[in-house]
Structures are given as C-alpha cells and as structure tokens.
Amino acid sequence: MSATTDAIPRFMKYRDGPPGRTADECWEWKGTVANSGYGIIYVGTKKDGRCHTAHRLGYLLAYGSIPEGLVVDHLCRNTLCVNATHLEAVTQAENNRRNPNGMAAKTHCVNGHEYTEDSTYRDPKNSYRQCKICRAEAQARIRAKRKT
C-alpha cells in the first residue's frame, strides 16, 4: 500500500497533533473509529479508493512504506494514536508478545491450566499456543462424537 498525496490533507484533518502538542505525546485520531478500537480513513475515489487504518497510514506518510511481512505496532499501546514516533514496524509475533492483554501475557488457559513449556502446544504455522490438556480433551470429545 502506498500513501498518496491526496491522503495527506484528509489525514491531517483528523489527527489531534500540533500545534500545542509535542512529538512525544499521543496524537489521537479524531475521525471514524472501527469496532476494533483503531482509527480508519477512506482514501481515494469511489472507484479506486480504499479504507485504511489511520495508524498504518500515518506510518506510511512518515516513513514511505511498511516493510514486507511486518505490521505497525503502537509503542504507546494507544490504538488511536497516529504519531509516527510512537509507531514501529515489527513482526506479528513481536506485536503479539508486546500486547499486555494478549495471549503472550496470559499465564493460564481459560480452564486454569498453567502455560509451561511441557503443557503448551505451539502451532508451527500460526504462532498461537494452546493448553495440551484442553487440546487432548477437545480431541477426545471429537473422537467420541464420531463413534456415535
């Protein structure tokens, strides 16, 4: 995705940045906000336009491109922030690790089993983890259901 010059005025209209704000403060998005909690902006014409998350567009406008295979992470943990100095391109796995409310922060599964190296299944393709006890119980339920 490349940032076009017509996106700049629209982006600037909805970001709460200077004057009066410093570069180290969050510049919150004042435009449309998706259910996910991220700002969104439509860029382009009705025929060839597209919806973008505001923080990704802010990163593009500041740095030119997002390296292949990386996502834009909020260093400030504020999903409405579009201040490019608060944004960093990282792998999805690193973004997941940094999320204080994400899977990496959880120490126990929903059924109370502790996540340890021995008790945790890690999917090799999608980098998610699952409790081995709960996984085995779910597979046993599936096998039992197939028998009946």
Backbone hydrogen bonds, N-H to C=O, Kabsch-Sander energy under -0.5 kcal/mol:
donor,donor_aa,acceptor,acceptor_aa,energy
7,A,4,T,-1.4
8,I,4,T,-0.6
8,I,5,T,-0.7
10,R,6,D,-0.7
11,F,7,A,-2.8
12,M,8,I,-2.8
13,K,9,P,-1.7
14,Y,10,R,-1.0
14,Y,11,F,-0.8
15,R,11,F,-0.8
16,D,28,E,-2.1
17,G,15,R,-1.3
25,E,22,T,-1.4
28,E,16,D,-0.5
28,E,26,C,-0.7
29,W,80,L,-2.1
30,K,14,Y,-4.1
34,A,38,Y,-2.8
37,G,34,A,-2.1
39,G,79,T,-0.7
40,I,32,T,-2.6
41,I,52,H,-2.6
43,V,50,R,-2.7
49,G,45,T,-2.1
50,R,43,V,-2.6
52,H,41,I,-3.1
54,A,39,G,-2.8
57,L,53,T,-2.1
58,G,54,A,-2.7
59,Y,55,H,-2.2
60,L,56,R,-2.6
61,L,57,L,-2.7
62,A,58,G,-1.7
63,Y,59,Y,-3.1
64,G,60,L,-2.4
70,L,67,P,-1.9
71,V,90,V,-3.4
73,D,71,V,-0.6
73,D,88,E,-3.4
75,L,73,D,-0.8
75,L,86,H,-3.4
76,C,86,H,-0.7
77,R,74,H,-0.9
79,T,77,R,-0.7
81,C,78,N,-1.8
82,V,27,W,-2.6
84,A,82,V,-0.6
86,H,83,N,-2.4
87,L,84,A,-1.3
88,E,73,D,-2.1
90,V,71,V,-2.8
90,V,88,E,-0.6
95,N,91,T,-2.3
96,N,92,Q,-2.5
97,R,93,A,-2.2
98,R,94,E,-2.0
99,N,95,N,-1.0
102,G,99,N,-1.2
105,A,102,G,-1.1
106,K,102,G,-0.7
106,K,103,M,-1.1
109,C,113,H,-2.7
112,G,109,C,-2.0
115,Y,107,T,-3.1
116,T,114,E,-0.8
120,T,116,T,-0.7
121,Y,130,Q,-3.6
123,D,121,Y,-0.5
123,D,128,Y,-2.6
127,S,123,D,-1.3
130,Q,121,Y,-2.6
132,K,119,S,-2.8
135,R,131,C,-2.4
136,A,132,K,-2.5
137,E,133,I,-2.2
138,A,134,C,-2.3
139,Q,135,R,-2.4
140,A,136,A,-2.2
141,R,137,E,-2.1
142,I,138,A,-2.1
143,R,139,Q,-2.4
144,A,140,A,-2.5
145,K,141,R,-2.2
146,R,142,I,-1.9
147,K,143,R,-1.5
148,T,144,A,-1.0
